[in-house]
Each structure stands twice: as C-alpha cells, then as structure tokens.
Amino acid sequence: MKLTVISPDGVLYNDDVDYVVVSSKNHGEFAIMKNHAPIISTVDVGYLKMVREGKPMFTVIINGTIEQQDNYITVIAQEANVGLDKDDAMDHLNEVRQERIEANRQRTMDFLKAEKELKKAIKEAQASKR
C-alpha cells in the first residue's frame, strides 16, 4: 500500500507500508490493511502507526483527514510530525508548535512597532503642512 502524509509544511511521508493503525481521541483505533474497503475518517488528536517490513514508525496528527481507496492512503493534516515512536513524534511536534507561537508573537510585536512609527510619521507630516 502507498501512504502519503501531507501538512502545510509539505509532504512528510510518501512510501509503501504493510499496514497502518489509526488512533484518534474521538474515533478510537482501527487498522487499514491491504485491500481494505474504501474509508474516510478524521483524526482530531491522534497518531498513525505505519508498519513497513515489521518496523513501526509513528506520525502524530492534529486535525487530519484520512482517506483509503485502492490501497492508496492519503492523510492531510493541519499539523503532523513523523518519529520513531509516539512520544518522540509528539515532543518534536510540540517544539515546532512552540517555535511557531514565538515567531507569531515576534511578528505581532514588530507589526505593532511599525504601526506606532507610521502613526507618528503621519502625525508629523500633517503638522508640517500647517
């Protein structure tokens, strides 16, 4: 089976797998095996256990959709991270999320500073017209 995991950062995983176990907080756990019936499901907060040649890898998923048809599994997630185990994948995802929060905070501060400077420049320009 072919598995593709996509997030806003791009394609995180695109390779063959023997089977996939999907675990979701709201939907429980189910496996997708070769020649599985077509399925579409969501993952609020959960993970994929991807097994290839007996070796598992994990992808932590936050807000995702999974579709399987004709032995092609496609996962589109708002946030995702691949790791050797669930904890490793989740730890890295949390680090990335924290970095994004800090970057957004810095952009907001930069924007507010620029806005303040612009207002001051407009006020000075209007004063010089008088």
The first five atom37 places (N, CA, C, CB, O) and aatype in JSON, in Angstrom:
{
  "aatype": [12, 11, 10, 16, 19, 9, 15, 14, 3, 7, 19, 10, 18, 2, 3, 3, 19, 3, 18, 19, 19, 19, 15, 15, 11, 2, 8, 7, 6, 13, 0, 9, 12, 11, 2, 8, 0, 14, 9, 9, 15, 16, 19, 3, 19, 7, 18, 10, 11, 12, 19, 1, 6, 7, 11, 14, 12, 13, 16, 19, 9, 9, 2, 7, 16, 9, 6, 5, 5, 3, 2, 18, 9, 16, 19, 9, 0, 5, 6, 0, 2, 19, 7, 10, 3, 11, 3, 3, 0, 12, 3, 8, 10, 2, 6, 19, 1, 5, 6, 1, 9, 6, 0, 2, 1, 5, 1, 16, 12, 3, 13, 10, 11, 0, 6, 11, 6, 10, 11, 11, 0, 9, 11, 6, 0, 5, 0, 15, 11, 1],
  "atom_mask": [
    [1, 1, 1, 1, 1],
    [1, 1, 1, 1, 1],
    [1, 1, 1, 1, 1],
    [1, 1, 1, 1, 1],
    [1, 1, 1, 1, 1],
    [1, 1, 1, 1, 1],
    [1, 1, 1, 1, 1],
    [1, 1, 1, 1, 1],
    [1, 1, 1, 1, 1],
    [1, 1, 1, 0, 1],
    [1, 1, 1, 1, 1],
    [1, 1, 1, 1, 1],
    [1, 1, 1, 1, 1],
    [1, 1, 1, 1, 1],
    [1, 1, 1, 1, 1],
    [1, 1, 1, 1, 1],
    [1, 1, 1, 1, 1],
    [1, 1, 1, 1, 1],
    [1, 1, 1, 1, 1],
    [1, 1, 1, 1, 1],
    [1, 1, 1, 1, 1],
    [1, 1, 1, 1, 1],
    [1, 1, 1, 1, 1],
    [1, 1, 1, 1, 1],
    [1, 1, 1, 1, 1],
    [1, 1, 1, 1, 1],
    [1, 1, 1, 1, 1],
    [1, 1, 1, 0, 1],
    [1, 1, 1, 1, 1],
    [1, 1, 1, 1, 1],
    [1, 1, 1, 1, 1],
    [1, 1, 1, 1, 1],
    [1, 1, 1, 1, 1],
    [1, 1, 1, 1, 1],
    [1, 1, 1, 1, 1],
    [1, 1, 1, 1, 1],
    [1, 1, 1, 1, 1],
    [1, 1, 1, 1, 1],
    [1, 1, 1, 1, 1],
    [1, 1, 1, 1, 1],
    [1, 1, 1, 1, 1],
    [1, 1, 1, 1, 1],
    [1, 1, 1, 1, 1],
    [1, 1, 1, 1, 1],
    [1, 1, 1, 1, 1],
    [1, 1, 1, 0, 1],
    [1, 1, 1, 1, 1],
    [1, 1, 1, 1, 1],
    [1, 1, 1, 1, 1],
    [1, 1, 1, 1, 1],
    [1, 1, 1, 1, 1],
    [1, 1, 1, 1, 1],
    [1, 1, 1, 1, 1],
    [1, 1, 1, 0, 1],
    [1, 1, 1, 1, 1],
    [1, 1, 1, 1, 1],
    [1, 1, 1, 1, 1],
    [1, 1, 1, 1, 1],
    [1, 1, 1, 1, 1],
    [1, 1, 1, 1, 1],
    [1, 1, 1, 1, 1],
    [1, 1, 1, 1, 1],
    [1, 1, 1, 1, 1],
    [1, 1, 1, 0, 1],
    [1, 1, 1, 1, 1],
    [1, 1, 1, 1, 1],
    [1, 1, 1, 1, 1],
    [1, 1, 1, 1, 1],
    [1, 1, 1, 1, 1],
    [1, 1, 1, 1, 1],
    [1, 1, 1, 1, 1],
    [1, 1, 1, 1, 1],
    [1, 1, 1, 1, 1],
    [1, 1, 1, 1, 1],
    [1, 1, 1, 1, 1],
    [1, 1, 1, 1, 1],
    [1, 1, 1, 1, 1],
    [1, 1, 1, 1, 1],
    [1, 1, 1, 1, 1],
    [1, 1, 1, 1, 1],
    [1, 1, 1, 1, 1],
    [1, 1, 1, 1, 1],
    [1, 1, 1, 0, 1],
    [1, 1, 1, 1, 1],
    [1, 1, 1, 1, 1],
    [1, 1, 1, 1, 1],
    [1, 1, 1, 1, 1],
    [1, 1, 1, 1, 1],
    [1, 1, 1, 1, 1],
    [1, 1, 1, 1, 1],
    [1, 1, 1, 1, 1],
    [1, 1, 1, 1, 1],
    [1, 1, 1, 1, 1],
    [1, 1, 1, 1, 1],
    [1, 1, 1, 1, 1],
    [1, 1, 1, 1, 1],
    [1, 1, 1, 1, 1],
    [1, 1, 1, 1, 1],
    [1, 1, 1, 1, 1],
    [1, 1, 1, 1, 1],
    [1, 1, 1, 1, 1],
    [1, 1, 1, 1, 1],
    [1, 1, 1, 1, 1],
    [1, 1, 1, 1, 1],
    [1, 1, 1, 1, 1],
    [1, 1, 1, 1, 1],
    [1, 1, 1, 1, 1],
    [1, 1, 1, 1, 1],
    [1, 1, 1, 1, 1],
    [1, 1, 1, 1, 1],
    [1, 1, 1, 1, 1],
    [1, 1, 1, 1, 1],
    [1, 1, 1, 1, 1],
    [1, 1, 1, 1, 1],
    [1, 1, 1, 1, 1],
    [1, 1, 1, 1, 1],
    [1, 1, 1, 1, 1],
    [1, 1, 1, 1, 1],
    [1, 1, 1, 1, 1],
    [1, 1, 1, 1, 1],
    [1, 1, 1, 1, 1],
    [1, 1, 1, 1, 1],
    [1, 1, 1, 1, 1],
    [1, 1, 1, 1, 1],
    [1, 1, 1, 1, 1],
    [1, 1, 1, 1, 1],
    [1, 1, 1, 1, 1],
    [1, 1, 1, 1, 1],
    [1, 1, 1, 1, 1],
    [1, 1, 1, 1, 1]
  ],
  "atom_positions": [
    [[0.84, -1.18, 0.0], [0.0, 0.0, 0.0], [0.88, 1.24, 0.0], [-0.96, 0.0, 1.21], [1.99, 1.23, 0.53]],
    [[0.38, 2.27, -0.59], [1.1, 3.54, -0.65], [0.49, 4.5, 0.36], [1.06, 4.15, -2.09], [-0.72, 4.67, 0.4]],
    [[1.34, 5.12, 1.19], [0.9, 6.08, 2.2], [1.54, 7.43, 1.93], [1.24, 5.58, 3.62], [2.76, 7.52, 1.75]],
    [[0.72, 8.47, 1.92], [1.2, 9.83, 1.77], [0.62, 10.66, 2.92], [0.81, 10.44, 0.38], [-0.59, 10.67, 3.14]],
    [[1.5, 11.35, 3.64], [1.09, 12.24, 4.72], [1.5, 13.65, 4.33], [1.72, 11.82, 6.11], [2.66, 13.91, 4.03]],
    [[0.51, 14.56, 4.32], [0.73, 15.93, 3.87], [0.28, 16.9, 4.97], [-0.03, 16.21, 2.55], [-0.76, 16.71, 5.6]],
    [[1.09, 17.93, 5.2], [0.73, 19.0, 6.13], [1.02, 20.32, 5.42], [1.52, 18.88, 7.49], [1.52, 20.31, 4.3]],
    [[0.72, 21.45, 6.04], [1.06, 22.73, 5.41], [2.56, 22.88, 5.13], [0.61, 23.86, 6.29], [2.95, 23.68, 4.28]],
    [[3.4, 22.11, 5.83], [4.84, 22.15, 5.59], [5.25, 21.34, 4.37], [5.58, 21.65, 6.81], [6.41, 21.39, 3.96]],
    [[4.32, 20.59, 3.78], [4.63, 19.79, 2.6], [4.4, 18.31, 2.86], [0.0, 0.0, 0.0], [3.72, 17.94, 3.82]],
    [[4.98, 17.47, 2.01], [4.85, 16.02, 2.14], [5.81, 15.54, 3.22], [5.13, 15.3, 0.78], [7.02, 15.71, 3.11]],
    [[5.25, 14.93, 4.27], [6.07, 14.43, 5.38], [6.47, 12.97, 5.19], [5.32, 14.58, 6.68], [7.52, 12.55, 5.65]],
    [[5.63, 12.23, 4.51], [5.9, 10.8, 4.29], [5.24, 10.4, 2.99], [5.39, 9.92, 5.48], [4.1, 10.77, 2.73]],
    [[5.96, 9.64, 2.18], [5.42, 9.18, 0.9], [6.15, 7.89, 0.53], [5.57, 10.27, -0.23], [7.17, 7.92, -0.15]],
    [[5.61, 6.76, 0.99], [6.29, 5.48, 0.78], [5.3, 4.34, 0.94], [7.49, 5.32, 1.75], [4.16, 4.54, 1.34]],
    [[5.76, 3.15, 0.63], [4.94, 1.96, 0.8], [4.92, 1.54, 2.27], [5.47, 0.81, -0.08], [5.9, 1.73, 2.99]],
    [[3.8, 0.96, 2.7], [3.66, 0.42, 4.04], [2.94, -0.92, 3.94], [2.9, 1.4, 4.98], [2.23, -1.19, 2.98]],
    [[3.15, -1.75, 4.97], [2.44, -3.03, 5.02], [1.02, -2.83, 5.54], [3.2, -4.04, 5.91], [0.06, -3.4, 5.02]],
    [[0.91, -2.01, 6.59], [-0.4, -1.64, 7.14], [-0.25, -0.4, 8.0], [-1.02, -2.81, 7.95], [0.85, 0.01, 8.35]],
    [[-1.4, 0.19, 8.34], [-1.43, 1.4, 9.14], [-2.46, 1.21, 10.25], [-1.77, 2.66, 8.27], [-3.56, 0.7, 10.01]],
    [[-2.1, 1.62, 11.46], [-3.06, 1.67, 12.57], [-3.33, 3.14, 12.85], [-2.52, 0.92, 13.85], [-2.41, 3.92, 13.05]],
    [[-4.61, 3.5, 12.86], [-5.02, 4.87, 13.11], [-5.6, 4.95, 14.51], [-6.06, 5.36, 12.04], [-6.49, 4.17, 14.86]],
    [[-5.11, 5.88, 15.3], [-5.63, 6.08, 16.65], [-6.05, 7.53, 16.77], [-4.56, 5.71, 17.74], [-5.27, 8.44, 16.5]],
    [[-7.3, 7.73, 17.19], [-7.85, 9.08, 17.31], [-8.59, 9.21, 18.63], [-8.79, 9.41, 16.12], [-9.28, 8.28, 19.06]],
    [[-8.44, 10.35, 19.26], [-9.08, 10.6, 20.55], [-10.59, 10.37, 20.48], [-8.79, 12.03, 21.01], [-11.16, 9.75, 21.38]],
    [[-11.24, 10.86, 19.43], [-12.69, 10.75, 19.32], [-13.19, 9.5, 18.59], [-13.22, 11.95, 18.62], [-14.34, 9.12, 18.76]],
    [[-12.34, 8.87, 17.79], [-12.81, 7.73, 16.97], [-12.21, 6.4, 17.37], [-12.5, 7.99, 15.52], [-12.54, 5.37, 16.77]],
    [[-11.36, 6.38, 18.37], [-10.76, 5.11, 18.78], [-9.63, 4.69, 17.86], [0.0, 0.0, 0.0], [-8.92, 5.52, 17.32]],
    [[-9.48, 3.38, 17.69], [-8.36, 2.84, 16.93], [-8.86, 1.84, 15.9], [-7.33, 2.18, 17.87], [-9.75, 1.03, 16.18]],
    [[-8.29, 1.9, 14.7], [-8.61, 0.91, 13.67], [-7.41, 0.74, 12.77], [-9.86, 1.35, 12.84], [-6.55, 1.61, 12.67]],
    [[-7.36, -0.41, 12.1], [-6.25, -0.72, 11.21], [-6.72, -0.66, 9.77], [-5.64, -2.1, 11.52], [-7.87, -0.96, 9.47]],
    [[-5.81, -0.27, 8.89], [-6.07, -0.31, 7.46], [-5.07, -1.3, 6.87], [-5.94, 1.14, 6.79], [-3.86, -1.07, 6.88]],
    [[-5.59, -2.38, 6.36], [-4.76, -3.43, 5.78], [-4.88, -3.38, 4.25], [-5.18, -4.84, 6.31], [-5.71, -2.66, 3.7]],
    [[-4.03, -4.15, 3.59], [-4.08, -4.22, 2.12], [-5.47, -4.68, 1.69], [-2.98, -5.19, 1.57], [-6.06, -5.57, 2.3]],
    [[-5.98, -4.07, 0.63], [-7.29, -4.35, 0.06], [-8.45, -4.02, 1.01], [-7.37, -5.8, -0.34], [-9.53, -4.59, 0.9]],
    [[-8.21, -3.1, 1.92], [-9.25, -2.64, 2.85], [-10.36, -1.96, 2.06], [-8.66, -1.66, 3.92], [-10.1, -1.39, 1.0]],
    [[-11.57, -2.02, 2.56], [-12.68, -1.3, 1.94], [-12.38, 0.2, 1.97], [-14.04, -1.62, 2.66], [-11.72, 0.67, 2.89]],
    [[-12.85, 0.94, 0.98], [-12.62, 2.39, 0.99], [-13.13, 3.0, 2.3], [-13.32, 3.05, -0.22], [-14.17, 2.61, 2.83]],
    [[-12.38, 3.97, 2.8], [-12.74, 4.6, 4.07], [-12.27, 6.05, 4.07], [-12.11, 3.82, 5.27], [-11.24, 6.4, 3.5]],
    [[-13.06, 6.88, 4.73], [-12.68, 8.26, 5.02], [-12.95, 8.48, 6.49], [-13.47, 9.3, 4.11], [-14.02, 8.13, 6.99]],
    [[-11.99, 9.04, 7.2], [-12.14, 9.29, 8.63], [-11.38, 10.56, 9.0], [-11.62, 8.08, 9.45], [-10.6, 11.09, 8.21]],
    [[-11.63, 11.03, 10.2], [-10.92, 12.2, 10.7], [-10.11, 11.8, 11.93], [-11.91, 13.35, 11.04], [-10.42, 10.82, 12.62]],
    [[-9.08, 12.58, 12.19], [-8.28, 12.43, 13.4], [-8.22, 13.8, 14.05], [-6.83, 11.86, 13.1], [-7.66, 14.73, 13.49]],
    [[-8.8, 13.92, 15.24], [-8.73, 15.19, 15.95], [-7.33, 15.33, 16.54], [-9.82, 15.28, 17.07], [-6.56, 16.19, 16.11]],
    [[-7.0, 14.51, 17.49], [-5.65, 14.39, 18.04], [-5.36, 12.91, 18.13], [-5.5, 15.12, 19.44], [-6.06, 12.19, 18.83]],
    [[-4.33, 12.46, 17.44], [-4.02, 11.04, 17.45], [-2.73, 10.76, 16.71], [0.0, 0.0, 0.0], [-1.86, 11.62, 16.59]],
    [[-2.63, 9.53, 16.23], [-1.41, 9.16, 15.52], [-1.69, 8.04, 14.52], [-0.33, 8.73, 16.52], [-2.71, 7.36, 14.57]],
    [[-0.73, 7.88, 13.62], [-0.7, 6.75, 12.71], [0.5, 5.89, 13.1], [-0.6, 7.22, 11.21], [1.6, 6.4, 13.31]],
    [[0.27, 4.62, 13.2], [1.38, 3.67, 13.36], [1.55, 3.06, 11.97], [1.1, 2.56, 14.49], [0.69, 2.34, 11.49]],
    [[2.68, 3.36, 11.35], [2.94, 2.93, 9.99], [3.96, 1.79, 10.06], [3.47, 4.12, 9.09], [5.07, 1.97, 10.56]],
    [[3.58, 0.62, 9.57], [4.46, -0.54, 9.66], [4.93, -0.94, 8.27], [3.73, -1.73, 10.36], [4.14, -1.14, 7.35]],
    [[6.25, -1.03, 8.15], [6.87, -1.43, 6.89], [7.96, -2.45, 7.21], [7.44, -0.2, 6.11], [8.88, -2.16, 7.98]],
    [[7.85, -3.62, 6.62], [8.81, -4.71, 6.85], [8.98, -4.98, 8.34], [10.18, -4.37, 6.22], [10.09, -5.21, 8.82]],
    [[7.87, -4.95, 9.08], [7.88, -5.24, 10.5], [8.37, -4.12, 11.4], [0.0, 0.0, 0.0], [8.36, -4.27, 12.62]],
    [[8.81, -3.01, 10.82], [9.34, -1.89, 11.61], [8.31, -0.76, 11.68], [10.68, -1.38, 10.99], [7.88, -0.23, 10.65]],
    [[7.93, -0.38, 12.92], [6.94, 0.7, 13.05], [7.58, 2.09, 13.05], [6.13, 0.51, 14.32], [8.71, 2.27, 13.51]],
    [[6.84, 3.03, 12.52], [7.14, 4.46, 12.64], [5.81, 5.1, 13.01], [7.75, 5.09, 11.29], [4.75, 4.52, 12.79]],
    [[5.88, 6.28, 13.58], [4.67, 6.95, 14.02], [4.6, 8.35, 13.45], [4.61, 7.0, 15.54], [5.61, 9.03, 13.27]],
    [[3.38, 8.76, 13.16], [3.11, 10.14, 12.78], [2.03, 10.66, 13.7], [2.68, 10.24, 11.27], [0.91, 10.15, 13.72]],
    [[2.36, 11.69, 14.47], [1.38, 12.34, 15.32], [0.57, 13.28, 14.43], [2.05, 13.11, 16.51], [1.14, 14.02, 13.62]],
    [[-0.75, 13.25, 14.59], [-1.65, 14.03, 13.74], [-2.51, 14.93, 14.62], [-2.54, 13.1, 12.86], [-3.04, 14.49, 15.64]],
    [[-2.65, 16.18, 14.22], [-3.61, 17.08, 14.85], [-4.49, 17.63, 13.73], [-2.9, 18.23, 15.65], [-4.01, 18.25, 12.79]],
    [[-5.78, 17.39, 13.86], [-6.78, 17.84, 12.88], [-6.46, 17.34, 11.48], [-6.87, 19.37, 12.88], [-5.99, 18.1, 10.63]],
    [[-6.72, 16.07, 11.26], [-6.43, 15.48, 9.96], [-7.59, 14.7, 9.39], [0.0, 0.0, 0.0], [-8.56, 14.38, 10.07]],
    [[-7.45, 14.4, 8.11], [-8.41, 13.57, 7.39], [-7.64, 12.43, 6.73], [-9.2, 14.4, 6.33], [-6.57, 12.63, 6.17]],
    [[-8.2, 11.23, 6.81], [-7.57, 10.05, 6.23], [-8.53, 9.45, 5.21], [-7.2, 9.0, 7.33], [-9.72, 9.26, 5.48]],
    [[-7.98, 9.16, 4.05], [-8.77, 8.5, 3.0], [-7.98, 7.31, 2.5], [-9.11, 9.49, 1.83], [-6.78, 7.41, 2.27]],
    [[-8.65, 6.18, 2.33], [-8.04, 4.99, 1.76], [-8.93, 4.47, 0.65], [-7.79, 3.89, 2.83], [-10.13, 4.26, 0.85]],
    [[-8.33, 4.28, -0.51], [-9.05, 3.72, -1.64], [-8.04, 3.06, -2.56], [-9.88, 4.81, -2.4], [-7.02, 3.66, -2.9]],
    [[-8.32, 1.85, -2.97], [-7.46, 1.11, -3.91], [-6.02, 1.03, -3.41], [-7.5, 1.78, -5.29], [-5.08, 1.19, -4.2]],
    [[-5.84, 0.77, -2.12], [-4.52, 0.61, -1.5], [-3.66, 1.89, -1.53], [-3.77, -0.5, -2.19], [-2.44, 1.82, -1.44]],
    [[-4.31, 3.03, -1.66], [-3.65, 4.33, -1.52], [-4.25, 5.02, -0.3], [-3.82, 5.22, -2.82], [-5.46, 5.26, -0.24]],
    [[-3.4, 5.34, 0.67], [-3.84, 6.03, 1.87], [-3.29, 7.45, 1.81], [-3.38, 5.28, 3.17], [-2.08, 7.66, 1.64]],
    [[-4.19, 8.42, 1.94], [-3.77, 9.82, 1.94], [-4.21, 10.45, 3.25], [-4.37, 10.58, 0.73], [-5.36, 10.34, 3.66]],
    [[-3.26, 11.11, 3.91], [-3.54, 11.81, 5.16], [-3.21, 13.28, 4.93], [-2.72, 11.22, 6.37], [-2.1, 13.63, 4.52]],
    [[-4.18, 14.13, 5.19], [-3.97, 15.57, 5.12], [-4.2, 16.09, 6.53], [-4.93, 16.27, 4.06], [-5.29, 15.93, 7.09]],
    [[-3.18, 16.73, 7.1], [-3.26, 17.15, 8.5], [-2.91, 18.63, 8.65], [-2.33, 16.31, 9.36], [-2.07, 19.16, 7.94]],
    [[-3.59, 19.26, 9.59], [-3.24, 20.64, 9.92], [-1.85, 20.68, 10.52], [-4.28, 21.25, 10.89], [-1.06, 21.58, 10.21]],
    [[-1.55, 19.71, 11.38], [-0.22, 19.58, 11.94], [0.12, 18.1, 12.04], [-0.12, 20.27, 13.34], [-0.74, 17.28, 12.36]],
    [[1.38, 17.77, 11.74], [1.81, 16.37, 11.8], [3.32, 16.33, 11.96], [1.37, 15.58, 10.52], [4.04, 17.26, 11.59]],
    [[3.78, 15.22, 12.53], [5.21, 15.01, 12.68], [5.5, 13.53, 12.73], [5.73, 15.71, 13.95], [4.8, 12.77, 13.4]],
    [[6.54, 13.1, 12.02], [6.93, 11.7, 11.96], [8.04, 11.45, 12.98], [7.41, 11.32, 10.53], [8.92, 12.28, 13.17]],
    [[7.98, 10.29, 13.64], [9.02, 9.91, 14.6], [9.11, 8.4, 14.73], [0.0, 0.0, 0.0], [8.27, 7.67, 14.2]],
    [[10.13, 7.95, 15.44], [10.31, 6.51, 15.63], [9.31, 5.95, 16.65], [11.73, 6.22, 16.09], [8.99, 4.76, 16.6]],
    [[8.83, 6.79, 17.56], [7.78, 6.37, 18.47], [6.84, 7.55, 18.7], [8.38, 5.86, 19.82], [7.14, 8.68, 18.31]],
    [[5.7, 7.29, 19.34], [4.68, 8.33, 19.54], [5.21, 9.51, 20.34], [3.46, 7.75, 20.24], [4.98, 10.67, 19.99]],
    [[5.93, 9.21, 21.42], [6.43, 10.28, 22.29], [7.43, 11.17, 21.57], [7.07, 9.69, 23.54], [7.38, 12.39, 21.7]],
    [[8.33, 10.55, 20.8], [9.32, 11.31, 20.03], [8.62, 12.22, 19.03], [10.29, 10.36, 19.3], [8.98, 13.4, 18.91]],
    [[7.65, 11.69, 18.32], [6.92, 12.48, 17.33], [6.16, 13.62, 18.0], [5.94, 11.6, 16.54], [6.16, 14.74, 17.49]],
    [[5.52, 13.35, 19.13], [4.75, 14.38, 19.83], [5.67, 15.45, 20.42], [3.89, 13.76, 20.94], [5.35, 16.64, 20.36]],
    [[6.79, 15.04, 20.99], [7.74, 16.01, 21.54], [8.22, 16.97, 20.46], [8.93, 15.3, 22.18], [8.28, 18.18, 20.68]],
    [[8.57, 16.43, 19.31], [9.05, 17.28, 18.23], [7.94, 18.2, 17.73], [9.6, 16.44, 17.07], [8.19, 19.37, 17.44]],
    [[6.73, 17.67, 17.61], [5.61, 18.49, 17.17], [5.37, 19.64, 18.15], [4.34, 17.64, 17.02], [5.11, 20.77, 17.74]],
    [[5.44, 19.36, 19.44], [5.27, 20.41, 20.44], [6.36, 21.47, 20.34], [5.26, 19.81, 21.85], [6.08, 22.66, 20.51]],
    [[7.59, 21.05, 20.07], [8.69, 22.02, 19.87], [8.4, 22.92, 18.68], [10.02, 21.28, 19.67], [8.58, 24.14, 18.76]],
    [[7.96, 22.33, 17.58], [7.66, 23.1, 16.37], [6.51, 24.07, 16.65], [7.3, 22.16, 15.2], [6.56, 25.22, 16.22]],
    [[5.49, 23.61, 17.35], [4.36, 24.47, 17.67], [4.81, 25.65, 18.54], [3.26, 23.67, 18.39], [4.37, 26.78, 18.32]],
    [[5.67, 25.39, 19.52], [6.16, 26.45, 20.39], [6.98, 27.47, 19.59], [7.01, 25.86, 21.54], [6.88, 28.68, 19.83]],
    [[7.8, 26.99, 18.65], [8.58, 27.89, 17.8], [7.65, 28.77, 16.97], [9.53, 27.09, 16.89], [7.92, 29.96, 16.78]],
    [[6.57, 28.19, 16.46], [5.61, 28.97, 15.67], [4.93, 30.02, 16.52], [4.56, 28.05, 15.05], [4.73, 31.16, 16.08]],
    [[4.56, 29.66, 17.75], [3.93, 30.62, 18.65], [4.87, 31.79, 18.91], [3.54, 29.94, 19.99], [4.45, 32.95, 18.87]],
    [[6.14, 31.49, 19.18], [7.11, 32.55, 19.44], [7.33, 33.42, 18.2], [8.44, 31.94, 19.91], [7.42, 34.64, 18.31]],
    [[7.41, 32.8, 17.03], [7.57, 33.56, 15.79], [6.36, 34.47, 15.55], [7.77, 32.61, 14.57], [6.53, 35.63, 15.15]],
    [[5.16, 33.97, 15.8], [3.95, 34.79, 15.65], [3.95, 35.95, 16.65], [2.7, 33.93, 15.84], [3.55, 37.06, 16.31]],
    [[4.39, 35.67, 17.86], [4.46, 36.72, 18.88], [5.43, 37.82, 18.42], [4.92, 36.13, 20.26], [5.14, 39.01, 18.55]],
    [[6.58, 37.43, 17.89], [7.57, 38.4, 17.43], [7.04, 39.2, 16.25], [8.88, 37.69, 17.04], [7.26, 40.42, 16.18]],
    [[6.35, 38.55, 15.3], [5.77, 39.27, 14.18], [4.73, 40.28, 14.65], [5.13, 38.29, 13.19], [4.65, 41.39, 14.12]],
    [[3.94, 39.91, 15.64], [2.94, 40.83, 16.19], [3.61, 42.04, 16.82], [2.06, 40.11, 17.22], [3.18, 43.18, 16.62]],
    [[4.68, 41.8, 17.58], [5.41, 42.91, 18.2], [6.01, 43.83, 17.14], [6.52, 42.38, 19.13], [5.94, 45.05, 17.26]],
    [[6.6, 43.22, 16.1], [7.18, 44.02, 15.01], [6.11, 44.84, 14.3], [7.91, 43.11, 14.0], [6.33, 46.01, 13.96]],
    [[4.95, 44.24, 14.09], [3.84, 44.94, 13.42], [3.37, 46.12, 14.27], [2.68, 43.97, 13.16], [3.16, 47.22, 13.75]],
    [[3.2, 45.89, 15.57], [2.74, 46.97, 16.45], [3.74, 48.12, 16.49], [2.5, 46.44, 17.86], [3.35, 49.29, 16.51]],
    [[5.03, 47.79, 16.5], [6.07, 48.81, 16.5], [6.02, 49.62, 15.2], [7.46, 48.17, 16.68], [6.09, 50.85, 15.21]],
    [[5.9, 48.92, 14.07], [5.84, 49.6, 12.77], [4.59, 50.46, 12.67], [5.86, 48.57, 11.62], [4.64, 51.57, 12.13]],
    [[3.47, 49.97, 13.19], [2.23, 50.73, 13.17], [2.37, 52.02, 13.98], [1.07, 49.88, 13.7], [1.91, 53.08, 13.56]],
    [[2.99, 51.92, 15.14], [3.2, 53.09, 16.0], [4.08, 54.12, 15.3], [3.85, 52.67, 17.34], [3.79, 55.32, 15.33]],
    [[5.17, 53.66, 14.66], [6.07, 54.55, 13.93], [5.37, 55.21, 12.75], [7.3, 53.79, 13.44], [5.59, 56.39, 12.47]],
    [[4.52, 54.46, 12.07], [3.77, 55.0, 10.94], [2.8, 56.08, 11.4], [3.0, 53.88, 10.2], [2.69, 57.13, 10.77]],
    [[2.1, 55.84, 12.48], [1.16, 56.84, 13.01], [1.91, 58.12, 13.4], [0.4, 56.29, 14.24], [1.44, 59.23, 13.15]],
    [[3.08, 57.95, 14.0], [3.89, 59.11, 14.39], [4.34, 59.88, 13.14], [5.13, 58.66, 15.21], [4.29, 61.11, 13.13]],
    [[4.76, 59.17, 12.1], [5.22, 59.82, 10.87], [4.06, 60.56, 10.19], [5.83, 58.79, 9.9], [4.26, 61.65, 9.66]],
    [[2.88, 59.98, 10.2], [1.71, 60.63, 9.6], [1.37, 61.9, 10.37], [0.49, 59.67, 9.57], [1.08, 62.93, 9.77]],
    [[1.4, 61.8, 11.67], [1.11, 62.97, 12.51], [2.12, 64.09, 12.26], [1.11, 62.58, 14.0], [1.73, 65.26, 12.15]],
    [[3.39, 63.76, 12.16], [4.44, 64.76, 11.89], [4.28, 65.37, 10.5], [5.82, 64.13, 12.03], [4.49, 66.57, 10.31]],
    [[3.91, 64.52, 9.52], [3.72, 65.03, 8.16], [2.54, 65.99, 8.11], [3.5, 63.87, 7.17], [2.6, 67.01, 7.41]],
    [[1.48, 65.69, 8.82], [0.31, 66.6, 8.85], [0.65, 67.9, 9.56], [-0.89, 65.93, 9.56], [0.16, 68.95, 9.16]],
    [[1.48, 67.85, 10.6], [1.87, 69.04, 11.33], [2.74, 69.96, 10.46], [2.63, 68.66, 12.61], [2.66, 71.18, 10.57]],
    [[3.55, 69.37, 9.6], [4.43, 70.18, 8.76], [3.68, 70.87, 7.62], [5.54, 69.32, 8.18], [4.2, 71.82, 7.04]],
    [[2.48, 70.43, 7.3], [1.67, 71.03, 6.25], [1.06, 72.34, 6.72], [0.57, 70.07, 5.8], [0.67, 73.17, 5.89]],
    [[0.96, 72.55, 7.99], [0.27, 73.72, 8.53], [1.08, 74.95, 8.43], [-0.1, 73.52, 9.94], [0.63, 76.02, 8.85]]
  ]
}
